[in-house]
Amino acid sequence: MLLTSGQISMGISSAVGKFLMFIFTTLLFLSGYVLQQQTVRSIQAAIRPPSPPSPTVDRNRVVAKHFGDPQNHSFYDKFLASNRPKGGWAKAGYVQIIREHIHVCNAVMLFAVLERQESMAQRIILYPREWNAQQSEPGDDNLNVKTSMRILEHAALRYKTVLQPVSRIQDSPDEEAAYPLVNLLSLTFLNRLIYLRPSGLILDSSKLDMLFTLPMETVTLGITGTPQEEDTVPSVILFQPSKKAYNDTLSSIPRGSYSDDEFLRHVALVTDDANQNHIVAKTSAIHLESDRFNITEFLESTSYVQLSDPGLPGPEYNIPRRQLHRAKPKQPTHRKAWETVYEMFREQRMSVCGLDLEPTLEFAAPKTIASNPKKPEEKESTQQIVMSEK
C-alpha cells in the first residue's frame, strides 16, 4: 500500500518531535546534575577543615624540624602518598640486628606495629647464624634459642619480615662487637635503612616512614629525644649504605674495635627538642618536659619511644617496686606518662610474643661513652656481614 504525502509528512514531524524532546530532556537532566554536583562540592568545601600547608624542607636539613607542628596524622599520610624514597619503597627498610635473646620479642613487636599501621618499608631482622644449628640440638640448654626462633618464624609469616642470619666476626670479645652496627652500612641492596635502638615502642610509624624520604647530607644520622648535654646516644639511627660509606667509616674506627660506643662517635646527631612535636622520645627524659606536659598529646605525637632509664635493666624485666619507684619522674603527670609507656610495653610483649616479664637478675648499670676510652688491642679484622644464599 502506498503512503500519501500527508502520512509521510506526519511521520517525519512525529519523529522530529520525539528526537527534539529527547534532546531537551537530556540537556535538562545534565544541567540539573551539574547544578547538583556544584552544590555538593560547595557544601563539602564549607564543612571540610582547611588543608594543611604544603611541606617545606628547611635548608639546614635538620630532620626533626622539617614540618613544624602539624595537628593531625593525615598530614604525614598525604605527604607519604606524594613523596617516595629514592628508588621506591623496595629500597627503604627497617633493619633490627639482634644479638641477645632478650631483644628478639621487641624487634617483632616493632614490626607488628609497622604491619598494623601499613608501613610500606621493608622489614628485616638480622640474627646470629649459629642459632639455626642450635635450635635443632636436643635438650633444655637451647630453650632460649628455640623460643627465639619460634618468635622470629612467627614474625616472618605474619608481619612480612625477612629473616637474615649473619655470621659472627671471629675473636670478638662480646656480642655487641661480634655483630657490629657498622656492618649495616654494607647492606647495599637498600638505599636507606632505619635502626631503632632497643627497647622501644612505635606509636606512629608515619613520621618514621617520612624519614626515608628526606634529604641526608651524611651517611649516618642519629636522632635523640634527650638533650645532648644529658645523653649523646641516639634512639633512632638512619643509614645510607654503600661500599664507600662502609669502608670510610670502618677506616675511621680503631682496628678491632667494633663496639656501639665507638661507632656512635662518628654518627651525626640531631636532638628532637622536648618542646616540639616528638619524632623520638626517651623515658629517661620525660621528667625534662615542661609543666604544660600533656599525656594524651605526648602519646599521639610521638613516633618512637625508647624505654631506657639509669639503674634499670630494661622494660623486659619484672623490676622490684622500690627500684622502679626511684626511676620514675617525680611530677604526677610525667610519672603517669612514664608508667603508661612501660605498661604498654608489657601488654604488647604478651600479646605479640606470648611472653611475660623476665625475672630480674643481678644488674649492672648500662655503659656510657667514656671521654677518654682505652683503645683495644689492634686486631686485623674487616669482615662484613655474610649474607646467606636464598
N, C-alpha and C positions, 0 to 999 in steps of 0.2 A: 504494500500500500504506500502510495506517495504522500509525503508530508506537504502541507500547504506552507506558503511563505509565512503566514501568521503563526503557525505552530513552531516553525523554526525560530522565528524572532522571539516568541515567548520562551522557548527552551534556553536560548542564549541569554536572555535577560535574567532568567531564573538562576543559571549557573554563575553569571557575573555577580548577581546579588549575594549568592551564598559565599562566593570567594571573597567579596568585599567584607561581608560580615565576619568571616574567619580572620581576615587581616586585622580588622578593627578590634575584634575580641582578643587576639594575640597581643596587639600593641597595648591594649588596656591592662591585660594581665601582667605584661612585662613592666609597664610603668608603675603598677601597684607593687610589684615585687621589689623593684629598685627603691621605691619610696620606703617600703618596709625595712629593707636592709640598712638604709641610711639612718632610719630611726633607731634600729637595734644597735648600730655602731655608736650612735650618739649617746644612747643610754649606757652602753658598756664603757665608753670613754669617761662618762660622768661618775660612774661608781668605781672604776679601776684606780688603784693607788698609783701615784706617779712612778715612772720607771726610774731605776737607779741610774746615776750618772755613768757615762762610759768610763771604763778603767783607763787610767793613765799610768805609764811606767815612769817612776821617778828616775832622774838621770844618775843619781848616785847608786841606783840598783840595790838598795838595801831591801832584801826580800820581805822582811816582816812589816814594812811600812808602805808597800805599793798601793794599797787600796783603801787607806783611811779606816773608816769605821762603818761599813755597810750594816744596815739594820736587819737584814734577813738573809737566809741561806740561798734564796733564789738568785741573788746576785752572783754567787760563785757558780751555780748551775748554769746560768746564762753565759758567764764568761767561759766556762769549760766547753760549752756547746759550740762556741765560735773560735776557740783557741786550742790548738793541739800541740803536743810536744814535738820536738824535732824528730822526724822520722815516723811520727804517729805513736799511738799508744802501745804498739807492739815493741817499741824501743824504749819504753819507760817502765820501771818496775820497782816494787818494794822488795828489798832483799834483807832477810834476817839471817845472821850467822850464829849458829848455836854451838856453844862449847860445853855447856853443862846441862844435865837433865832438868835442873830446876827451872830453866828458861824455855823449855820446849812448849809447855802449855801457853805461856804468854805470847809466843810467836804465833801460835794457832789462834789464840783469842784475837789478836790484831787482824789477822786475815779473815776471820769470821765476820768482823765488823766491816771490812772492806767489801766483802761479798754482799752483806746485807744492805750496805749503802751504795752498791752498784758502782764501785770504782772501776774504771776501765784499764788501770795499770796492771802489769804483770805481777804475779806473786811468787817469790822464790825463797825457799828455805835451804840453806847450806848446813849440813850436819856432818859429824865425823864419819868417814868411810868405815872405820873399824866397827861401828855399831851394826853394820849389815851382817858381819860374821858372828858377832857376839850374841845377836838375838836368837840364833839357831842352836846355840850351845845349851845343853841341859843344865838343870839346877837352878836354885834360887839366887845365886850370886849375880845373875844377869837380869834380875827382876826389873831394875830401873831401865835397862836397855829395852826390854820387851814392852814396858809401858810406854816409853818414849816413842818407839817405832809404831806402836798401835795408834797413838795420838797423831803422829805425822801422816800415817797412811790414811787416817780419817780426814785429815786436812786436804790431802791430795784429791780425795774423792768428792768431798762436799764443798770445799772452798776454792776450787780451781787453782790449787797450789802445786808448783813444780818442786819436787824434792831432789836435791842435788848433793850426793856425797862428795866430800872433799878430803884430800889427803893431808895428814899431819906433816908439818915441817920437822925434819929429823933433828934429834937432840935439843928439842925446845924445852926450856925449864918449866913451863906451865901451860895450861890450856889456852890462856889468852895469847901467848906467843906462838903456840902451835897452830892456831887458826887466826892470823892477824887481820885487822881491819884494812890494812894497806892493800891486801890482796883483792879487795872489792874493786879496786881500780883496774884490775886485769880482766874484768867481765865485759869485754868489748862488744859483746852482742847486744848490749844496752847502750843507749846514748846518755841516759841519766838514770840514776837509781837513788832511792831514799832508804837510809838505815835508821831505824828507831831504837834508841838505846833502851834496853830493858831496865826495870819492868815498867810497863805503862799501859794506858788506855787510849784508844782512839775514840773521841767523842764526835768529831765531824770530819769525815775524810775529804770533803770537797775542797777545804783550804789546803790540805796536804797535797791533793791532786794538782792544785793550782801551782805548786812549787815546781812541777815538772815543766811548766810552760814558760817560766820567767827566765830572763837572761842571767847568766852567771859569768863573772869575769875570772873566776878561779876554778881549779879542777875539783876542789872540795870546799864546802861551806857548812859551818855548824851554826845551829840556832839554839839558843838557851833561853829559858824563861826566868833566869836568875841574873841579877846584876853582876857584871864581870868582876867587881871587887869582892863579891861573895863566892863566886864559883866560875871557873873557866872551862868547865866540861860541858859540851853541848848535849842536848837531849835528842836532837834530830840532826843528821848529817847527810848532805847532798853530795853525790859523787858524779863526775863526768868521766867515765872510764875511757882509757886509751893506752896503747902501749907506751907512748911517750910520757903520759902523766904517771903511769905506773913506775917506769924506770927513773924518771926525775925525782919522784917522791921517795922511792927506795934508796936512791943515792944520797938523799939528804938525811936519812936516818942512819945512825951508827950501825955498822955491820953487826949482825947478831942480835940487835935489839928490836924486837917486834911487839913490844907492849903497846897497849892502847894509849897510855900516857905519852909515850914518845911520839906516836903517830899524831895525836891530837895537838901537839905543839905546832904542827905545820898546817893546821886547819884554820882558815879564816873564820872569825866568829862574829855573829850578829846577835845582839840582845833584843829579845821581844819585850819591849817596855811594859811594866806591870800596869801602867795607866792606859794602855791601849787595848784594842781587841786582840785577844791572845791567839797566836798560832800555836805556841808551845807554853806549857806551864810546868812547874815542878812543885811537888808538895812541900819541899823544904823552904820554898819561897812564898807560900801562901800568907805567912804572917807579915810579909812586907807589903801586902796590898793596903790600899788606903782605907780610911774609916768608912768610906762610902761603898765598900766592897759588898757586892750582891751575889748570893749563891747561885740564883737562877741564871743571871747574866753570865757568870763565870762558866757554868756548865754548858750553856748554849753557845757561847762564843769561842770557847777553847777547842782547838783541834786535837792536840795530843798532850796528855798529862803523864809525866814521868813520876812514878812513886818512888822517891828516894829521899831518905831522911837520915841525918847523922845519928849514929847509935842504933839504927835498926837494920836487921839483916835483909829485909825486903818484904813486899806485901804477900809473898807466897807462904810466909811463916805465921804460925799461931804465937804471936808475941805476948809475953806476960803483961798484964794490965798496968803494972807500975812503970815498966819500961815504955809502954805505949803512951801513957799519960805524959811522961816527960817530953816526948817528941811532939805532942800536939801544940798548935798555936794557942796562945792564952786568950785572945779575943773570942767571944762566944760565936759570932758569925763566921769567922775564919776557921774556928775549930770545927763547926758543923760542916763546912765545905770539905775540910780535910777528912773527917770521918766518913762523909758521903762517898768520896772517891775511893777510900780503902774498902768500904763495903761493896761498892760497885765491882771492884776487882775481885773480891771474894766470890760474889754471885756469878760473875762471868766465868771464873775458873771452874766453878762447879757445873754450870750449865753447858759449857763448851767441852770441857775435858773430863767431867765427872770426878774431879779431884777436890778433896777438902784441903784445908791449910796444913802445911807440914809442921811437925813438932820442932820447936826452937832448939837448935844445938848451940854449943859454945860459939859465940860470935865475936869476930874481931872487926873493929871499925874499918870502913872502906878506905882504900888507898887514896891519897891525894897526890897531885903532881908536885913534886918537890922542886924548890927553887934551884938547887944545885945537885941534880941527880948524879949518882955514881954511874960511870959508864961501864957497861958489862964487858966481859971478855970478848974480844973481837972474834967472830966466827964467820967463815966464808959460807954464806947461805943466801941465795936469792930465789929459792924455789917458789914458783907460783902455785896457785890453786890448780890441782889436776882434775879436770872435769871428766866424769865418767862417760863412756860412749853409750849412746842410746841405740 
